Amino acid sequence: MKTVDALGTYCPVPLQLLDRALARAGEGEVVALLADDPLIEVDLPAWCHETGHRLMALRRDGDEWQGLVRRRRR
């Protein structure tokens, strides 16, 4: 599983980095996103809904978030 470390960045950078990683991922592959932007709680589910990728999990650990996103089928 690939991991995108977007810690220390703010919207829209975490989603841009995730988008690049998913573009290089194979169909159905899961990519982890690490972020500390508090808006990721709202932005990541909305972005997944808009792009067709599947949000598998989103959990908070202190000030950090970890999201697991499965790449959509083409």
FENURNOR-V871985 format. One record per pair of residues at least 12 apart in sequence whose C-alpha atoms are under 7 Angstrom apart, sorted by the first residue. I is the first residue (numbers start at 1). GAP is how many residues later the second one is. D is the distance in Angstrom with one decimal. If there is no record, write none. Layout:
i->{I/I}
gap->{GAP/GAP}
d->{D/D}
//
This chain:
i->{1/1/2/2/3/3/3/4/4/4/4/4/5/5/5/6/6/7/7/7/8/9/10/14/18/22/27/27/27/28/28/28/28/29/29/30/30/30/30/31/31/31/32/32/32/32/33/33/33/34/34/34/35/35/35/36/36/36/52/53/53/53/53/54/54/54/54/55/55/55/56/56/56}
gap->{29/30/29/30/28/29/30/13/14/28/29/30/28/29/30/28/29/27/28/29/28/28/27/21/15/49/44/45/46/42/43/44/45/41/42/38/39/40/41/37/38/39/34/35/36/37/33/34/35/31/32/33/29/30/31/27/28/29/20/16/17/18/19/15/16/17/18/13/14/15/12/13/14}
d->{6.1/5.8/5.0/6.2/5.8/4.6/5.9/6.9/6.3/6.0/4.8/6.1/6.2/5.0/6.8/5.6/5.0/6.2/4.6/5.4/6.5/6.8/5.4/6.8/6.8/6.1/5.7/6.2/5.3/5.6/4.9/6.0/6.4/5.5/5.5/6.4/5.4/4.2/6.2/5.8/5.4/6.4/6.7/5.6/4.6/6.4/5.5/5.0/6.4/5.8/4.8/6.7/5.8/5.2/6.6/5.9/4.5/5.9/5.9/6.6/5.9/5.2/4.6/5.6/5.0/6.7/6.7/6.1/4.6/6.5/5.2/5.5/6.7}
//
